[in-house]
């Protein structure tokens, strides 16, 4: 009977492999005397093989792990002396537990578990169980990594598996990320991205020098983008060896030089990153710094309306249209700062010398001219003056057939631009040379449409503009400027009458214009303003920032962006953008008007009055400045000054009548107030605020109760329609709440006011809440809202003169509340 001996021991299971597969003859390598000497040196005892596995017993797990590591390191040294295809690697597994010896064989569950651990090891690697790790973790001084809880062959339950991490010992794949790093896939990916980025930056600098088409850069970027997955896949599949490229799975782990390749890639990546940093510093600081030092401020120019010398006064549209188009073309040249259309055309038909115009508009050059059209011939004279030196820089007379008008326009723009800026960028030259259309009839319809847009906004003029732009588009469906004009016409119609159809048509025309020509920054501005009108502030900001990027010297995008920030509730950003607009074109009255309106809404009335006074100085024959002055005086209770300002307006508008009507309302002259509000409605019948004010007037006129209710009902219809387009127009939400209250729709009124106060805590919102609660008979709630209105900064003079608040005058503290200085 065979002798059986049980004991606790550490078992090392070893299998020799060549190219990843067990080979019986390879086991002979294990019996080399040097390995047997290492086993004996560490107190090990070798047993007869169990299948293809060599089994070694150790009394100490520390001796076992040290012996296993030294055998692997010795095997690595041996492999370096033989060809790759003849190298043999060892897989090892270590476990501690109960063993039994019988017939010179070591058996038991511990042996089977060690063999299972060996199967988990990679060729050249060592796996050990958690029980072995617990014995060696504080005294073995061997590096190990936890591979996780794993199912091991011949073990009943999952066990904790560790693998040795020492020089000369291969480490297996713990995770996909680990294997990606081992195969240098991560390094290759990083290197590829850095090289690709550098190639794009270099191409961006070099290609424009050769006037290379845009598609060349697009193809380059596409190839680089598509090449990334190819590069990382190749890095995963193949490995660089001393004998060339081989599939990674065919390279024995200890034969791999991935560590050397990785070090070389690290060096390459570091070098590439240094190059990238140097390029960034050079591009963003050195080049731009030198450019900023050497380049003067953008050269400024104003394009005045050309004089019509034709016998037919109807040719006025052609003279103005030519100047308008020249202004648009020059406005797209990044090297130029062109005075806004509104500011330049203000001087049409005015007897003002060039020097005064340049001083007012703060420009260094002025382009002026005249047009004479006789049948099919046209005579155009254009002159460019340098107002700083009083020198004539360029002048030319063109006497040609009308069919040559687009060539003439291009030549004038080219001559003016190169006279002011001798060296133009290739992009600017392309923009100047581009013809808006090849269809002269379409171009003439377009110019006529533009003429209607320059007139005061009225229903008939805007409808005529839309019709003419449509006719131009019918003749040339790719006429981008015609779509831009159509966009502007529909947008003006929406602003004028708040018709939802106009909004949708404007948006469609804007998008079509940009599809045809994305260099039309004016369309980006129009689209941004359209989005702002509908409360889509983020979309508006994106469009307006793109417009500023396209033409940083134009004032219109800054103004539109400032107004967007203001309506979004970002007054700091809004004011910063208004100041940029002021710096860009401080001679433009539109800057001061928009800035003044912003200051007015911030209750900074003294500053607003200064801005609007500047408007009256820059545009004295326009009613805009006087209207704005009047509303400021109204807010601070200077009723007579407000009335005088409105009366001084040379061109009364719906704003004049609407706001002067408010003055009369606060003065208690309700019939006169109603008369003005009716006049405002006659000019713009779809503005709900005018109908609401008219309802307020009628409530205090005997016998007008039914008219008041009708006015409020009309206001409700218009306000609801407007809020379907822009549901975040909180002023309209509050006004709608008041209209509901005055028509007996109490629950809807309270719902609207609740919605308003959930989203706002400004004086205007509290004022609307006060009005609603007053009408619904909640005097206590109205008085609380009134206090909030005063604390938020609503002018006390208006509250004291508002007849709706008369019932509150008996409330304790009412007089003191309105007498306190605002602070």
Number of C-alpha atoms within 10 A of each C-alpha: 4 8 9 12 10 13 11 15 21 28 32 33 30 27 26 25 22 19 18 19 12 18 15 14 12 19 20 10 14 20 13 10 10 12 19 15 13 17 23 14 11 18 15 22 15 19 15 13 17 16 9 16 20 20 25 22 24 23 17 19 24 20 18 26 27 16 22 27 22 16 22 26 19 15 22 21 13 12 17 12 9 11 9 19 12 10 20 28 28 30 27 31 29 34 29 27 17 16 21 18 16 13 11 13 14 23 16 13 17 24 29 20 26 29 28 22 32 28 20 22 23 23 28 28 27 33 32 28 22 20 17 22 25 11 14 19 14 9 9 15 11 16 11 18 14 16 16 13 14 13 16 22 17 15 15 10 11 12 17 17 23 23 28 22 18 16 12 18 25 24 25 22 15 13 10 9 11 14 16 16 17 18 22 22 21 19 22 24 17 17 20 19 15 16 18 19 15 18 14 15 15 12 16 12 10 12 14 15 11 8 10 11 10 10 9 12 16 10 11 14 17 11 12 17 13 10 13 16 12 11 14 20 13 14 21 21 14 17 21 17 18 10 7 8 11 14 14 19 13 13 20 20 21 26 19 18 14 19 12 12 17 19 13 13 17 17 12 15 20 13 13 17 17 12 15 17 12 11 16 15 13 13 14 10 13 13 13 14 13 10 11 12 9 9 10 8 11 14 17 20 30 27 26 25 24 25 20 21 17 18 10 11 9 10 18 19 19 21 24 25 23 22 25 23 19 21 23 21 23 23 25 24 22 20 22 23 25 29 30 22 20 12 21 22 20 18 15 13 10 8 7 10 9 18 19 11 20 23 13 15 23 19 22 20 27 26 24 19 21 20 24 21 21 15 9 9 14 18 18 24 17 18 17 24 22 20 20 12 10 12 11 13 17 16 16 13 15 16 14 14 14 17 15 14 19 20 14 18 20 19 16 25 21 20 17 25 23 13 13 20 14 9 12 17 13 12 13 19 16 12 18 21 16 12 13 17 19 12 14 17 15 23 25 17 21 27 26 22 29 26 20 21 22 18 11 10 18 16 14 11 19 25 17 17 27 26 17 24 28 21 19 29 21 12 16 18 15 18 25 24 25 30 28 25 28 32 30 27 29 27 27 22 25 21 16 20 18 23 19 14 11 20 22 16 16 26 20 16 24 27 18 19 24 20 12 15 17 14 16 22 25 26 28 27 27 27 27 30 25 27 21 23 22 19 20 19 20 15 15 26 22 13 23 29 19 17 25 20 13 19 23 20 26 24 25 26 29 27 23 25 29 29 25 27 22 19 19 16 12 13 18 12 16 24 18 14 22 25 17 17 27 20 12 21 25 18 23 26 27 25 27 26 23 22 25 29 23 22 20 21 13 13 19 14 21 14 14 25 23 13 24 28 21 20 27 22 12 20 19 15 15 17 22 25 28 28 29 29 29 29 28 28 21 23 19 17 20 16 23 14 16 25 23 15 22 29 18 15 20 13 14 17 18 22 20 26 25 25 25 26 30 26 28 20 23 20 16 16 16 22 17 17 27 26 16 23 29 21 19 24 19 12 19 20 18 21 22 29 21 29 28 26 23 32 27 24 26 21 18 18 14 7 10 14 14 12 15 24 21 17 22 28 20 19 26 24 13 21 22 16 16 21 17 11 18 17 15 18 16 21 14 21 23 27 26 28 28 28 30 22 22 23 17 13 14 19 13 16 25 20 11 23 25 15 14 23 16 9 11 15 13 15 21 19 23 27 21 25 29 28 21 27 23 23 18 18 11 12 17 14 14 24 19 14 22 27 18 20 24 21 16 19 15 22 19 20 17 19 19 18 15 14 15 16 18 12 11 17 12 9 11 9 11 15 13 9 15 18 12 10 9 13 7
